[in-house]
Amino acid sequence: MATIKEITLASGGSSWKVTWGIGGGRKKSHHFRDEKLARRFAKEQEVKSERVRHGLEVALEPNLPITVMVAEYLKRMTKHKDSETIRRESSIYKALIVFLGDVRIRSINKIQLSNYLEYRQKECGIRQATAATEYRTLRAFLNTLISYNYLKSNPILAVKPPRTPEKEIIILTDSEVKGFLNKIDSPNYKDLFQMYLHTGARRGELLPQRPLTWDNVDFRRREITLIGKKRIPRIVPLDNIAFEIVRRRKFLEKHEYPFKFDYHFLYKKYLRYLKAAKVEATGLHSLRRTYGSRLVESGVDIVDVSKMMGHRDIRITMKHYIHISSKKLHEAAKKLNDVWT
């Protein structure tokens, strides 16, 4: 039941205090200067209480500050995401809090979020692709709050997402790969970049943070288990080069981990080696794309390629590599040119 209490103000006027239950014995209250508005609000809360009591509606959890919600969310996500992803997402939430202040989570609306994304692009100078990433990150965060009953709906869904520019698929040629590898002046780094090329691993999947330990390597079966997005594992067979690298590092060189590198430092090294080899590529993903393209060009079924690369949907594989597959089909069709004529 919602109760209404008239309160005499020092100024001589009156206000009406509405108190209502929000489930679990918790109480909330609000003051109104207009009696009709107070009574209408109280009636709405009574109807809502009845809907909750009969199972037609679920009472929301407390309307907590965004800083508290972000801290709780990141604590939960630590079990499912690697440290680099947590660090990247934390910076996004921090920027949002700087823009909005420590507001209550249910006070965030589409106008604020739209203004925030515009501010990030125009005032902070982030790229459109980065803005699109921030949009997706905030959408996932707010969707999670819905699933935990802190929100009824996701306000960012009413905001037009920033357009993601189509990324150019950069695949290294054989000569570019050889030129790149020849410029690597460290055996340790050469092992790592060779493994990216021979397993198709994502940037973090070969590093201890994912984690990748010697337990992930099955020397008898010549396989490595990579921990992909959302901590989903996949098994990748090791070719002769990859197998020799891990065998040497484990039994001869006795490394604590297969590959122990700081991502930001190794990325700088990667770019330096590319520049020295005069190879135009962006990100370690180029090595992964090169791996996938070589599999398709070698005649590996697109379904198997999808599994080896850890794509959650074969349509992702098709999108990136269908042009290679189509080229092979055209070459196959040419074999009929001189048949049955």
Summary of the structure (lengths in Angstrom):
residues: 341
radius of gyration: 28.2
end to end distance: 89.1
largest distance: 105.3
contacts: 892
relative contact order: 0.07
helix: 55%
strand: 10%
